Each structure stands twice: as C-alpha cells, then as structure tokens.
Amino acid sequence: MLELDCTGDLVDHALVNLPWQDWLTYWLTDLKPPLAPSYELGLRLTDDGEIQALNRDYRGQDVPTDVLAFSALEVGVPWVADAPLFLGDIVISVPTAQRQAAPGALTNELAWLAAHGLLHLLGWDHPDAPRLTQMLAKQEALLKQIGLGAPESYCE
C-alpha cells in the first residue's frame, strides 16, 4: 500500500495521477524485500524548500536535493509477522526533478528518483563508485520493467 502525499503549489495534479502504486508494487515483486504479507511506504512530492529543510535536519546538508529516503528497516521499526511491513518514506522534490529532466521526460525522472528511493529503503547504498554503478544499473533495470528508460543525464 502506498500513501501518496503532496505539498506546495508546484506539484501538478497530473504527477499525482502517475501509476506510482503499480510501479512500486512491480518493483517490490522484483526486489524481493524481507518476506511480509504486504508492504507499506510513503511517497511525498514536495518543493525545494521542504526537501532542503529535511536534508539539513537529517543529513546536515543545507541544500535542496532530488530525493531522500527514510528507511524504517534501518531504524528497526517493530513489525508484526502477519501485518504489512512498513518500509519507510521517499521524498521527491518536483522542482529539482523538473530541472534535471530532459524536455518532455519528467515522468522518467520521477520514476528514476522513486526507484532510487525504494532501493535505499531496502538497504541499497552507493558509498563508492562500484556500488553506485551497481545501484544505477538496478534503477535502469527497474525502469525498463515498467516501459521507461533511464533519464538522459544518467546515460551519458
């Protein structure tokens, strides 16, 4: 189950209606997270001001960023075996995504960022070049599964 939340005047209603639930469900089937009857996560589409505040408060970096992921698995949120497993929250800055996206490719950019955030929720990280390459390749594979390609900026 996906809880989608949007803030700011910059969030277009068409973006809210993207098939977020379908994408994340499909990706979770592929990624095989810890066994649970179902999964829950939050997805927040926001603006640069809010994501900058979150980035400052939780990562010590007082700048806007494109995506943040807050994994519940990392902090050991209790889980009851027959209940949905809460994976955490993904926060995406729509204005940053718009700046990064090639013309006409905002959907691809948003899907790319959602895939990146989901991988972080499941414990993936990119502390070095080899792990970053591995994570970007997995993101590209996830986008291909839903009929999208990686953003042009990542394919150079």
C-alpha beads as a LAMMPS data file, in Angstrom:
LAMMPS data file: protein, C-alpha beads

156 atoms
155 bonds

1 atom types
1 bond types

-500.0 500.0 xlo xhi
-500.0 500.0 ylo yhi
-500.0 500.0 zlo zhi

Masses

1 110.0

Atoms # bond

1 1 1 0.000 0.000 0.000
2 1 1 1.277 3.428 -0.939
3 1 1 0.498 6.605 0.945
4 1 1 0.996 9.465 -1.507
5 1 1 1.298 12.972 -0.102
6 1 1 1.853 16.210 -1.995
7 1 1 2.791 19.688 -0.841
8 1 1 3.385 23.024 -2.423
9 1 1 1.768 24.820 -5.321
10 1 1 4.408 23.463 -7.687
11 1 1 3.050 19.907 -7.565
12 1 1 0.980 19.253 -10.678
13 1 1 -2.079 17.040 -10.211
14 1 1 -1.040 15.054 -13.281
15 1 1 2.050 13.963 -11.333
16 1 1 -0.135 12.686 -8.520
17 1 1 -2.001 10.525 -11.031
18 1 1 1.089 8.735 -12.329
19 1 1 0.909 4.964 -11.707
20 1 1 3.050 5.161 -8.562
21 1 1 1.293 2.221 -6.867
22 1 1 1.737 -0.003 -9.937
23 1 1 5.408 0.907 -10.336
24 1 1 6.286 0.317 -6.698
25 1 1 4.316 -2.932 -6.495
26 1 1 6.034 -4.248 -9.613
27 1 1 9.463 -3.237 -8.344
28 1 1 8.877 -4.787 -4.928
29 1 1 7.992 -8.069 -6.641
30 1 1 11.343 -7.935 -8.448
31 1 1 13.412 -6.788 -5.474
32 1 1 12.084 -9.389 -3.029
33 1 1 12.307 -7.410 0.223
34 1 1 12.003 -9.158 3.601
35 1 1 9.103 -11.602 3.479
36 1 1 5.855 -9.981 4.547
37 1 1 2.218 -10.393 3.533
38 1 1 2.322 -6.875 2.065
39 1 1 4.311 -3.665 2.220
40 1 1 3.626 -0.050 3.041
41 1 1 5.616 3.052 2.210
42 1 1 5.113 6.756 1.974
43 1 1 5.846 8.874 -1.089
44 1 1 5.869 12.645 -0.722
45 1 1 6.100 15.001 -3.679
46 1 1 7.279 18.359 -2.419
47 1 1 9.183 21.526 -3.218
48 1 1 12.821 22.565 -2.806
49 1 1 12.207 24.406 0.469
50 1 1 10.831 21.385 2.281
51 1 1 13.386 18.933 0.927
52 1 1 16.198 21.355 1.800
53 1 1 14.926 21.523 5.405
54 1 1 14.786 17.705 5.578
55 1 1 18.239 17.411 4.015
56 1 1 19.618 19.913 6.547
57 1 1 17.900 18.342 9.561
58 1 1 18.630 14.692 8.752
59 1 1 21.795 14.770 6.656
60 1 1 23.461 18.007 7.731
61 1 1 23.439 19.340 4.156
62 1 1 21.636 22.668 3.874
63 1 1 20.853 22.419 0.148
64 1 1 17.916 21.085 -1.837
65 1 1 18.307 17.605 -3.292
66 1 1 16.248 15.495 -5.666
67 1 1 15.277 12.546 -3.453
68 1 1 15.574 11.479 0.163
69 1 1 14.728 8.083 1.622
70 1 1 13.991 7.375 5.264
71 1 1 14.171 3.624 5.765
72 1 1 12.131 2.105 8.570
73 1 1 14.170 -1.090 8.180
74 1 1 17.358 0.734 9.198
75 1 1 15.918 2.037 12.451
76 1 1 14.305 -1.230 13.470
77 1 1 10.650 -0.220 13.449
78 1 1 8.770 -3.123 15.088
79 1 1 6.882 -5.414 12.743
80 1 1 4.159 -7.952 13.447
81 1 1 4.573 -11.059 11.260
82 1 1 1.054 -11.042 9.810
83 1 1 0.870 -7.263 9.267
84 1 1 2.133 -5.159 6.356
85 1 1 5.822 -4.290 6.621
86 1 1 6.394 -0.518 6.671
87 1 1 9.466 0.164 4.531
88 1 1 9.766 3.909 5.146
89 1 1 9.277 7.152 3.246
90 1 1 10.542 8.541 -0.051
91 1 1 10.534 12.328 -0.542
92 1 1 10.987 13.788 -4.034
93 1 1 11.461 17.463 -4.889
94 1 1 9.395 18.098 -8.003
95 1 1 11.171 21.384 -8.900
96 1 1 14.578 19.678 -8.704
97 1 1 13.271 16.771 -10.792
98 1 1 11.938 19.276 -13.342
99 1 1 15.348 20.963 -13.600
100 1 1 17.134 17.629 -14.005
101 1 1 14.701 16.157 -16.536
102 1 1 15.239 16.378 -20.257
103 1 1 12.435 18.243 -22.054
104 1 1 9.302 16.094 -22.006
105 1 1 10.872 13.468 -19.728
106 1 1 9.640 14.432 -16.262
107 1 1 7.838 11.107 -15.806
108 1 1 11.088 9.222 -16.434
109 1 1 12.957 11.446 -13.984
110 1 1 10.322 10.977 -11.272
111 1 1 10.246 7.203 -11.784
112 1 1 14.065 7.162 -11.651
113 1 1 14.036 9.040 -8.349
114 1 1 11.300 6.817 -6.907
115 1 1 13.308 3.713 -7.863
116 1 1 16.409 5.221 -6.269
117 1 1 14.498 5.987 -3.085
118 1 1 12.985 2.497 -2.968
119 1 1 16.407 0.889 -3.296
120 1 1 17.608 2.997 -0.366
121 1 1 14.582 1.884 1.684
122 1 1 15.634 -1.707 1.041
123 1 1 19.224 -1.137 2.159
124 1 1 20.994 -0.315 -1.099
125 1 1 23.619 2.407 -0.854
126 1 1 26.340 3.974 -3.011
127 1 1 29.329 4.846 -0.796
128 1 1 31.799 4.224 -3.628
129 1 1 31.951 4.143 -7.431
130 1 1 31.404 0.367 -7.872
131 1 1 28.324 0.371 -5.614
132 1 1 26.978 3.487 -7.346
133 1 1 27.379 1.795 -10.730
134 1 1 25.558 -1.279 -9.418
135 1 1 22.722 0.808 -7.983
136 1 1 22.304 2.882 -11.153
137 1 1 22.202 -0.305 -13.241
138 1 1 19.473 -1.693 -10.980
139 1 1 17.499 1.545 -11.287
140 1 1 17.781 1.331 -15.065
141 1 1 16.534 -2.282 -14.979
142 1 1 13.583 -1.275 -12.787
143 1 1 12.593 1.481 -15.208
144 1 1 12.835 -0.883 -18.174
145 1 1 10.415 -3.229 -16.398
146 1 1 7.741 -0.521 -16.475
147 1 1 8.477 0.557 -20.039
148 1 1 10.560 3.624 -19.244
149 1 1 14.190 4.451 -19.824
150 1 1 16.767 5.989 -17.546
151 1 1 16.950 9.775 -17.739
152 1 1 19.363 11.014 -20.409
153 1 1 21.625 12.615 -17.813
154 1 1 22.370 9.163 -16.360
155 1 1 23.052 7.515 -19.701
156 1 1 25.932 9.736 -20.767

Bonds

1 1 1 2
2 1 2 3
3 1 3 4
4 1 4 5
5 1 5 6
6 1 6 7
7 1 7 8
8 1 8 9
9 1 9 10
10 1 10 11
11 1 11 12
12 1 12 13
13 1 13 14
14 1 14 15
15 1 15 16
16 1 16 17
17 1 17 18
18 1 18 19
19 1 19 20
20 1 20 21
21 1 21 22
22 1 22 23
23 1 23 24
24 1 24 25
25 1 25 26
26 1 26 27
27 1 27 28
28 1 28 29
29 1 29 30
30 1 30 31
31 1 31 32
32 1 32 33
33 1 33 34
34 1 34 35
35 1 35 36
36 1 36 37
37 1 37 38
38 1 38 39
39 1 39 40
40 1 40 41
41 1 41 42
42 1 42 43
43 1 43 44
44 1 44 45
45 1 45 46
46 1 46 47
47 1 47 48
48 1 48 49
49 1 49 50
50 1 50 51
51 1 51 52
52 1 52 53
53 1 53 54
54 1 54 55
55 1 55 56
56 1 56 57
57 1 57 58
58 1 58 59
59 1 59 60
60 1 60 61
61 1 61 62
62 1 62 63
63 1 63 64
64 1 64 65
65 1 65 66
66 1 66 67
67 1 67 68
68 1 68 69
69 1 69 70
70 1 70 71
71 1 71 72
72 1 72 73
73 1 73 74
74 1 74 75
75 1 75 76
76 1 76 77
77 1 77 78
78 1 78 79
79 1 79 80
80 1 80 81
81 1 81 82
82 1 82 83
83 1 83 84
84 1 84 85
85 1 85 86
86 1 86 87
87 1 87 88
88 1 88 89
89 1 89 90
90 1 90 91
91 1 91 92
92 1 92 93
93 1 93 94
94 1 94 95
95 1 95 96
96 1 96 97
97 1 97 98
98 1 98 99
99 1 99 100
100 1 100 101
101 1 101 102
102 1 102 103
103 1 103 104
104 1 104 105
105 1 105 106
106 1 106 107
107 1 107 108
108 1 108 109
109 1 109 110
110 1 110 111
111 1 111 112
112 1 112 113
113 1 113 114
114 1 114 115
115 1 115 116
116 1 116 117
117 1 117 118
118 1 118 119
119 1 119 120
120 1 120 121
121 1 121 122
122 1 122 123
123 1 123 124
124 1 124 125
125 1 125 126
126 1 126 127
127 1 127 128
128 1 128 129
129 1 129 130
130 1 130 131
131 1 131 132
132 1 132 133
133 1 133 134
134 1 134 135
135 1 135 136
136 1 136 137
137 1 137 138
138 1 138 139
139 1 139 140
140 1 140 141
141 1 141 142
142 1 142 143
143 1 143 144
144 1 144 145
145 1 145 146
146 1 146 147
147 1 147 148
148 1 148 149
149 1 149 150
150 1 150 151
151 1 151 152
152 1 152 153
153 1 153 154
154 1 154 155
155 1 155 156
